[in-house]
Amino acid sequence: MRMRLVSIAALSLALAGCGGSSDPEVQETGATPDLPELDQSLIPSMHIAPPGEWNGDLPTVPEGFTISIVADDLRIPRQMLMLPNGDLLIAEGSGGGAPALRPKDVLAGLIKARGRSSVEGGDRITLIRDADGDGVPELRTVLIDDLNAPYGMAFVDGISTWPIRTRSCASPIRRARPRSRRRARR
């Protein structure tokens, strides 16, 4: 069942990264990737999808696979990280509110506002644990909160997880053990 949870997390991340096809001639990885030209236009070109709800729908999965909900009522999940022990960490936050320094930033902010949800960001990292591997989590808890718009996590040395937040990197969490509402240290 733990493999099912890993499959669900991987599928969710893969679906989130779906986009247009890339040019096979473009080297996107390695020491010298081909980078796109810098776009210094006054009006940024971006398409922001309007926020929506799943309304009980589930993504379509290939034959032989199943998908189920392991967490709902999340407050703007931005990234998931599966730890080697099977724990799932979810960074929840809505964005950092960086200051608009150029006219381009003001316009970008107006465009991005179209995709803003009415849900308040969680500013936290939630831990989901399926201790018996049956695909149904027995534990859901806030592992760390009071973060400034966490948008990522990195599992570093085999024992610690680094929450990445707007403008800084939080101190490492030394083993993903649930605690009672741990606060971020600055």
Solvent accessible surface area in square Angstrom, and as a share of the most:
residue,aa,sasa,rsa
1,M,102,0.46
2,R,102,0.37
3,M,139,0.62
4,R,95,0.35
5,L,1,0.01
6,V,51,0.29
7,S,34,0.22
8,I,16,0.08
9,A,8,0.06
10,A,57,0.44
11,L,43,0.22
12,S,43,0.28
13,L,86,0.43
14,A,61,0.48
15,L,75,0.37
16,A,86,0.67
17,G,65,0.62
18,C,92,0.55
19,G,69,0.67
20,G,79,0.76
21,S,119,0.77
22,S,73,0.47
23,D,75,0.39
24,P,125,0.79
25,E,150,0.67
26,V,60,0.34
27,Q,87,0.39
28,E,107,0.48
29,T,106,0.62
30,G,58,0.56
31,A,104,0.81
32,T,103,0.60
33,P,49,0.31
34,D,78,0.41
35,L,142,0.71
36,P,120,0.76
37,E,162,0.73
38,L,144,0.72
39,D,76,0.40
40,Q,121,0.54
41,S,46,0.30
42,L,115,0.57
43,I,116,0.59
44,P,14,0.09
45,S,101,0.65
46,M,67,0.30
47,H,160,0.71
48,I,48,0.25
49,A,68,0.53
50,P,106,0.67
51,P,67,0.42
52,G,70,0.67
53,E,148,0.66
54,W,164,0.57
55,N,126,0.65
56,G,68,0.65
57,D,95,0.49
58,L,84,0.42
59,P,35,0.22
60,T,130,0.76
61,V,32,0.18
62,P,77,0.49
63,E,176,0.79
64,G,79,0.76
65,F,116,0.49
66,T,82,0.48
67,I,32,0.16
68,S,50,0.32
69,I,109,0.55
70,V,30,0.17
71,A,22,0.17
72,D,84,0.43
73,D,123,0.64
74,L,36,0.18
75,R,82,0.30
76,I,45,0.23
77,P,71,0.45
78,R,107,0.39
79,Q,54,0.24
80,M,38,0.17
81,L,33,0.16
82,M,51,0.23
83,L,10,0.05
84,P,107,0.67
85,N,76,0.39
86,G,6,0.06
87,D,3,0.02
88,L,2,0.01
89,L,0,0.00
90,I,4,0.02
91,A,0,0.00
92,E,0,0.00
93,G,0,0.00
94,S,42,0.27
95,G,31,0.30
96,G,25,0.24
97,G,71,0.68
98,A,78,0.60
99,P,87,0.55
100,A,60,0.46
101,L,149,0.74
102,R,126,0.46
103,P,94,0.59
104,K,46,0.19
105,D,40,0.21
106,V,79,0.45
107,L,55,0.27
108,A,15,0.12
109,G,39,0.37
110,L,115,0.57
111,I,32,0.16
112,K,111,0.47
113,A,55,0.42
114,R,152,0.56
115,G,24,0.23
116,R,148,0.54
117,S,37,0.24
118,S,121,0.78
119,V,74,0.43
120,E,131,0.59
121,G,7,0.07
122,G,11,0.11
123,D,52,0.27
124,R,29,0.11
125,I,0,0.00
126,T,2,0.01
127,L,0,0.00
128,I,0,0.00
129,R,57,0.21
130,D,5,0.03
131,A,69,0.54
132,D,98,0.51
133,G,13,0.13
134,D,60,0.31
135,G,8,0.07
136,V,97,0.56
137,P,33,0.21
138,E,96,0.43
139,L,56,0.28
140,R,100,0.37
141,T,32,0.18
142,V,20,0.11
143,L,1,0.01
144,I,1,0.01
145,D,7,0.04
146,D,63,0.33
147,L,6,0.03
148,N,55,0.28
149,A,2,0.01
150,P,0,0.00
151,Y,111,0.42
152,G,8,0.07
153,M,13,0.06
154,A,43,0.33
155,F,71,0.30
156,V,87,0.50
157,D,83,0.43
158,G,49,0.47
159,I,95,0.48
160,S,1,0.00
161,T,4,0.02
162,W,75,0.26
163,P,0,0.00
164,I,46,0.23
165,R,12,0.04
166,T,26,0.15
167,R,160,0.58
168,S,53,0.34
169,C,64,0.38
170,A,1,0.01
171,S,28,0.18
172,P,21,0.13
173,I,3,0.02
174,R,125,0.46
175,R,148,0.54
176,A,12,0.10
177,R,125,0.46
178,P,49,0.31
179,R,121,0.44
180,S,107,0.69
181,R,138,0.50
182,R,41,0.15
183,R,147,0.54
184,A,12,0.09
185,R,147,0.54
186,R,194,0.71
